[in-house]
Structure formats: C-alpha cells, structure tokens
C-alpha cells in the first residue's frame, strides 16, 4: 500500500513539475509537494511591514503636459545687413511682398513684408525671418541672379581701367555697372550707373566732358536730364528718375544714368569741362 502511494506521488511530480521533499532532520515531515512557479511569474503583492492593505504601484501620469517645442531659429531681423539680406529681399520681390531694394539692410519695409508673408501662410507674424519662414519662401521662389540682388544699385565696383589712373577721370565700367570719379589714381566717389539698351548702346572708349547742363531736357526724347555732363554727341552722364524708380529693369537711350540724385549733384559740382571720360567693359 505504502509503495503504491509513493509511486503515485512520483508520477504526480513528473506531470506537474513538482519535487518530493524528504523529512527534515528533526523528524518532522514537510509538505510532500513543492510547486515551482514558472520563470518570470511575478511574485504576489506583499503586505508592507506593519500591516495594512497592500498598495498597487501608481499608473504613469499621462496627463502631464509635454515640453513645448523650441521656437524656430531666427536667421535675420531688423538691423541685419549683408548679401543674405539682399537675397531675402530679392525673393520677397518675386512674390510681390516687397517693392523696394534690394538694399542689403533689413529695415522697416522688409520687416513689414516678412510679417505679411508669414500671416498669409499661417505663420506667427513676427517680422523676423526664422528657419520656417525662410524654407517656405525658398520653396516659392527661384535663385536670384546678380542683377536681381543689385536691382537698385549698391554693387561693388571692379578695379579701374588702367586708363583711369592719371588725371581727372569719370571711370565708367559696364561690367560692374559703376562709375568711379577719380583724381590722380584716387577714387573720390563711386555710384551705380545704367546704360543704353541693345538698340541704343552707350559708346565705349576715351572721351572728355565738352558741355554741362544743370537742368537739361532732351530735345530728341522730350525727357528731363538733370545734371547732364555730355561726353559723346548726345550721350551724357545724368540723373534718371526712371533708374531711381525701376533700377536695372529699364535702360537709357545711350546715356549713362545715375539713380542717386545727391551723389550726382555733388559730382556735377566737381567735374569740369575737359575732364576725361573712360567707358569700358
């Protein structure tokens, strides 16, 4: 009978994963079966020391607000200057948010143009050009060319022609579209200029001023030519309101246009009849 019971216990252990426990050395018998829990099964919740009900761990607090994302980085804002500001202004002109410049200076008009562009596209109207605003503008415009960047002048002058290094010279460069007023190799002033169109080109070569006319009006085109300094036939260096308004979007009838009235007024006061004029590429 005892052997039969022992055999039954061994069979039960084999099936359930249990082991038979022998009696301890004190002669007391322990439970004949030890249940082994499967690996990884969590232990039952324990009662904290000192009694009291067991406390389940608190669930994670999903209602806490997440940290606000960092605002986009500002690239340019009011007061900034340089070539990048010129590109910003040229691109704003392409989408008809800016009508002045480019000037290369981030002023009030540029700030207002950026703010309007931002508001139209649901962006915060800060007037500052941040990375998000810039990327949106890049996607809507093309890469500006050199004369888009300097549509209204402001470009640097190329080195003067070698024929300009002696005497009193109006040194006019078609490549950089600039006029240098030079005396004995020293540049006194520099200004942006505009030339004739393909049909009425500005002549190239070495000339001299033969006539000055402060309030001249063209008899051929019936248009004003203030501060005219004639150097070749009917071609003269003079102030142009059209150049001041439209920049390089237009052209002259062969004259050398200046858009800065204050600059040419000062130049007119200094230039004399007989001073040399060099027009070159």
Protein Blocks (a to p, Z undefined) as FASTA:
>chain_A
ZZmmmmmmmmmmmmnopacddddfkopacdfbdcdddehiacdddddehiajdddddddd
fkbccddddddddfbdchiacjklmmmmmmmmmnopafghjehiacfklmmmmmmmmmmn
opacehpacfklmmmmmmmpccddfklmmmngjiacddddfklmgcjdddddfklopacd
deehiafbdcddddddfklccdedddddfbdcfkaccfklopacehiacfbhjbccdddf
klmmnmmmbccehiacdfblklmmmmmmmpcghiacdddZZ
